[in-house]
Amino acid sequence: MATYETEIHTGGGGWQPDEPLTLTLANRTDVVPENGAPSTGTTVSWSGDAGNGTVTFFDNGSSFQGTAQFPNEGPVGYRGTRVD
């Protein structure tokens, strides 16, 4: 599991704080270790009623960059820094 402080980037507004993102992913093996973060180059995509996005992790999972789109909004830049 890993938690990230996130920011969104809108066209004219620059980077603005957004809600924290917490990841827990496991299948046959841990994608996100119980006490860790995704490895560099891991890409996560999601889609659902709450929005969609794609992010790629860097620096041993300490940060990510990508895009997201939330309900009734246009696509935005999306980035985060690991806090837990």
Backbone as CSV, one residue per row, in Angstrom:
resi,resn,N_x,N_y,N_z,CA_x,CA_y,CA_z,C_x,C_y,C_z
1,MET,0.842,-1.179,0.000,0.000,0.000,0.000,0.884,1.237,0.000
2,ALA,0.466,2.240,-0.724,1.198,3.500,-0.775,0.201,4.646,-0.901
3,THR,0.462,5.737,-0.192,-0.404,6.912,-0.244,0.376,8.082,-0.825
4,TYR,-0.275,8.850,-1.683,0.349,9.968,-2.381,-0.467,11.242,-2.181
5,GLU,0.223,12.344,-1.922,-0.390,13.669,-2.007,-0.429,13.985,-3.489
6,THR,-1.567,14.458,-3.997,-1.707,14.647,-5.430,-1.990,16.097,-5.797
7,GLU,-1.737,16.384,-7.076,-2.038,17.696,-7.653,-2.629,17.473,-9.039
8,ILE,-3.507,18.380,-9.438,-4.029,18.383,-10.805,-3.566,19.664,-11.490
9,HIS,-3.425,19.577,-12.800,-2.998,20.739,-13.586,-4.079,21.074,-14.592
10,THR,-4.657,22.254,-14.434,-5.661,22.723,-15.375,-5.011,23.706,-16.324
11,GLY,-5.647,23.926,-17.447,-5.082,24.790,-18.472,-4.575,26.121,-17.975
12,GLY,-5.422,26.914,-17.308,-5.010,28.236,-16.886,-4.682,28.353,-15.415
13,GLY,-4.967,27.307,-14.636,-4.825,27.411,-13.193,-3.524,26.890,-12.621
14,GLY,-2.655,26.292,-13.442,-1.424,25.712,-12.930,-1.718,24.499,-12.045
15,TRP,-0.727,24.071,-11.273,-0.878,22.918,-10.381,-1.641,23.317,-9.129
16,GLN,-2.644,22.495,-8.781,-3.481,22.750,-7.604,-3.583,21.475,-6.773
17,PRO,-3.598,21.584,-5.442,-3.729,20.392,-4.595,-5.028,19.643,-4.889
18,ASP,-4.960,18.318,-4.782,-6.136,17.471,-4.957,-6.169,16.474,-3.798
19,GLU,-7.126,15.581,-3.809,-7.285,14.601,-2.730,-6.156,13.568,-2.749
20,PRO,-5.774,13.010,-1.600,-4.758,11.952,-1.567,-5.213,10.722,-2.358
21,LEU,-4.245,9.990,-2.879,-4.487,8.745,-3.600,-3.806,7.620,-2.835
22,THR,-4.556,6.575,-2.482,-3.994,5.410,-1.812,-4.135,4.206,-2.730
23,LEU,-3.018,3.487,-2.954,-2.999,2.333,-3.840,-2.762,1.051,-3.070
24,THR,-3.583,0.061,-3.350,-3.362,-1.298,-2.872,-3.703,-2.207,-4.044
25,LEU,-2.700,-2.843,-4.636,-2.912,-3.714,-5.786,-2.199,-5.038,-5.558
26,ALA,-2.917,-6.120,-5.711,-2.316,-7.441,-5.582,-3.060,-8.407,-6.489
27,ASN,-2.336,-9.373,-6.992,-2.926,-10.432,-7.778,-2.208,-11.706,-7.360
28,ARG,-1.482,-12.328,-8.210,-0.707,-13.508,-7.830,0.514,-13.110,-7.009
29,THR,0.989,-11.905,-7.249,2.059,-11.325,-6.437,1.698,-9.881,-6.182
30,ASP,2.371,-9.241,-5.248,2.077,-7.840,-4.951,2.550,-6.931,-6.070
31,VAL,1.650,-6.121,-6.582,2.037,-5.054,-7.503,2.498,-3.863,-6.674
32,VAL,1.767,-3.598,-5.606,2.153,-2.599,-4.617,2.346,-3.373,-3.314
33,PRO,3.599,-3.524,-2.854,3.838,-4.298,-1.636,3.045,-3.745,-0.454
34,GLU,2.740,-4.607,0.515,1.954,-4.195,1.671,2.548,-2.975,2.365
35,ASN,3.868,-2.905,2.441,4.543,-1.759,3.071,5.482,-1.091,2.085
36,GLY,5.000,-0.792,0.883,5.870,-0.202,-0.109,5.106,0.511,-1.195
37,ALA,5.795,0.739,-2.295,5.242,1.492,-3.411,5.501,0.732,-4.707
38,PRO,4.807,1.080,-5.794,5.071,0.447,-7.082,6.503,0.734,-7.542
39,SER,7.087,-0.195,-8.268,8.443,0.024,-8.768,8.429,1.019,-9.930
40,THR,9.583,1.596,-10.213,9.736,2.541,-11.314,9.260,1.901,-12.617
41,GLY,8.474,2.652,-13.372,7.965,2.176,-14.651,6.615,1.498,-14.578
42,THR,6.133,1.207,-13.373,4.800,0.613,-13.239,3.761,1.628,-13.695
43,THR,2.830,1.194,-14.525,1.750,2.047,-14.995,0.428,1.487,-14.479
44,VAL,-0.401,2.367,-13.941,-1.716,1.990,-13.433,-2.764,2.803,-14.174
45,SER,-3.790,2.129,-14.675,-4.918,2.789,-15.331,-6.192,2.390,-14.617
46,TRP,-7.163,3.303,-14.586,-8.452,2.990,-13.972,-9.557,3.677,-14.755
47,SER,-10.751,3.130,-14.624,-11.909,3.698,-15.286,-13.151,3.300,-14.497
48,GLY,-14.052,4.241,-14.288,-15.275,3.948,-13.561,-16.120,5.184,-13.406
49,ASP,-17.192,5.058,-12.647,-18.115,6.174,-12.444,-17.450,7.370,-11.767
50,ALA,-16.391,7.132,-10.988,-15.714,8.209,-10.274,-14.628,8.881,-11.119
51,GLY,-14.426,8.427,-12.358,-13.440,9.030,-13.236,-12.505,7.998,-13.817
52,ASN,-11.511,8.474,-14.556,-10.537,7.574,-15.162,-9.187,8.253,-15.236
53,GLY,-8.158,7.461,-15.428,-6.827,8.031,-15.540,-5.783,6.972,-15.790
54,THR,-4.577,7.439,-16.051,-3.408,6.592,-16.240,-2.219,7.317,-15.641
55,VAL,-1.464,6.624,-14.777,-0.266,7.215,-14.184,0.890,6.232,-14.276
56,THR,2.102,6.760,-14.354,3.331,5.963,-14.354,4.188,6.416,-13.177
57,PHE,4.785,5.438,-12.486,5.564,5.708,-11.273,7.046,5.839,-11.582
58,PHE,7.719,6.712,-10.824,9.138,7.008,-11.004,9.851,6.975,-9.653
59,ASP,11.187,6.991,-9.694,12.020,7.105,-8.486,11.634,6.084,-7.418
60,ASN,11.606,4.795,-7.824,11.253,3.709,-6.905,9.889,3.910,-6.259
61,GLY,8.955,4.470,-7.004,7.597,4.651,-6.510,7.380,5.877,-5.658
62,SER,8.378,6.758,-5.571,8.205,7.945,-4.723,7.373,9.030,-5.394
63,SER,7.134,8.910,-6.714,6.302,9.901,-7.397,5.632,9.261,-8.609
64,PHE,4.581,9.915,-9.105,3.947,9.482,-10.346,3.536,10.702,-11.147
65,GLN,3.340,10.482,-12.455,2.833,11.512,-13.353,1.881,10.854,-14.338
66,GLY,0.865,11.586,-14.754,-0.058,11.057,-15.736,-1.200,12.010,-15.985
67,THR,-2.353,11.448,-16.316,-3.542,12.243,-16.586,-4.741,11.611,-15.881
68,ALA,-5.748,12.418,-15.626,-6.991,11.936,-15.017,-8.147,12.768,-15.543
69,GLN,-9.325,12.194,-15.473,-10.541,12.926,-15.821,-11.614,12.529,-14.824
70,PHE,-12.177,13.518,-14.164,-13.173,13.293,-13.135,-14.552,13.661,-13.677
71,PRO,-15.631,13.149,-13.080,-16.976,13.411,-13.606,-17.253,14.898,-13.833
72,ASN,-17.836,15.187,-14.977,-18.234,16.543,-15.363,-17.067,17.511,-15.489
73,GLU,-15.862,16.978,-15.701,-14.666,17.809,-15.882,-13.898,17.314,-17.102
74,GLY,-13.052,18.184,-17.647,-12.177,17.787,-18.735,-10.941,17.082,-18.199
75,PRO,-10.125,16.488,-19.080,-8.898,15.822,-18.644,-7.903,16.831,-18.066
76,VAL,-7.140,16.374,-17.073,-6.137,17.224,-16.418,-4.839,16.448,-16.239
77,GLY,-3.732,17.189,-16.105,-2.497,16.572,-15.671,-2.664,16.108,-14.238
78,TYR,-2.017,15.015,-13.868,-2.185,14.438,-12.528,-0.822,13.945,-12.075
79,ARG,-0.374,14.401,-10.899,0.912,13.952,-10.379,0.816,13.790,-8.870
80,GLY,1.750,13.045,-8.314,1.716,12.816,-6.882,3.086,12.492,-6.327
81,THR,3.220,12.711,-5.013,4.435,12.419,-4.262,4.063,11.542,-3.090
82,ARG,4.806,10.449,-2.894,4.482,9.475,-1.849,4.687,10.095,-0.467
83,VAL,3.710,9.867,0.407,3.783,10.350,1.798,3.732,9.196,2.787
84,ASP,3.376,7.995,2.336,3.310,6.829,3.225,3.586,5.566,2.461
